[in-house]
Amino acid sequence: MKSYSEDKDYALALKNSKDRDRMYSHFDEHQKDFFKSIKENTFTYCESTTGSGKTTVATAALLDMLANGEINNIVYVRVADDRMQSLGYYPGTMEEKMSPYWEPFYEALETLGLQRETVRAMEMVGLLRETLDINLRGVNLEKCGIIFDEVQNANLDTLRLIFTRFHDDVHAAVVGDGRQKDQKKSSGVFRAYCEYLADSSMGNKCELVHNYRGKFSRLAEGFELDV
């Protein structure tokens, strides 16, 4: 794998990112705390509302670390949920089928100034990687930044599989929203496990409190069904 410091073109592009600096300047205090926690801890857990910028803030923090040579690459992890399991029945290549699940990561990268062509090139040399939990068995995750997105869809076995891959020199942002489960049989174990790790000397828990998508999104989020 080509390390960040060995690639002068990416080094220049990442270090001189006006888009990332501009985005950071508009972060609220909760987002800045999340950004800082990711850089300072092995494990940062953030369960927050939709539209709060969880993936964007996590991506910004890890791009900053990549630019400074503090990590070698960024790994974006998703759980193979029930909808993903049905993709085999639909036409298209596996890459085409999987691309919608990486879209939050791609959107965050683009918001932070990396166009799709640059992202593809960085993927080719191993600086960026997207993967499902099922591909991590036996894998060592060392000196990398990790975004574990939609953690609420993971069961205990999946969580243990992923978390035991981490070496002490990783910087992991574990994010999700317990009200948006895609896994029929998922439970609240993700919250207990993440809080257990966040409460350690190597972890932290953060909360983002604002939905920036607008009034309608906030209205939809506030619906509760009386049973």
C-alpha positions, 0 to 999 in steps of 0.5 A: 500500500502506498502511504500518504507521505510517499504521494506528493500530489495527494499530500499537496491536495490534502494539505491545501484544502480550503474546502475542509478549512471552510467547512470546519469554520462553520462547525458548531461547538458539538461538531468541533468537539467530535472532530477533536475527539476523533483525533485524540482517541482510539474510539469515539462513539457518536449516536446523533440525529439525522442531518447532524453531520456525523459522517462529514465531521468524521471524514473531515477529522480523518482527512486532516490526520491523513494530511498530517501523516498521522494515519496511513489511510481511511477505512469506511465500514458498513454492515451488510443489512437486510436490504443489502442482502437482497442486492444479488437479485438486482441487475448490475455489477457488484460495484454498481450494487454496492455504490449506494452504500458508500454514498454518504462517504463520497458525499462527505469527501466531495463536500470537503473538496475531493472530487470523484476522480480524485477519490477513485485515484486515492482508492486505487493506491489504498488511501481510501477504502470502503468495506462491509463487516463481512470482509473484515474477518481476520483483517488487522486495522492498523494506523488507519482512520475508521468510520463505522457508519450506521452502527445501529444495524449491527448485532453483538457478533458483528460489533465484536468482529469489527472492534476486535480488528482495531489496533491501538493506533487507529482512530475510529469514529463510530456513528449511527442513529438508533431510530433509523434501523435497517436491520429487522433483528437488530437490537439496542446492544450497539448502544451498550457496547459502544458506551462501554468502549467510549467509557474507557481510557481510550474512548469518548462519547460525543453528541451532535444535536442539530439537524441541518437539513431543514425544517421539514427534516426536523418535522419528520424526525419528530414523529412518534407513533402511539401504540 
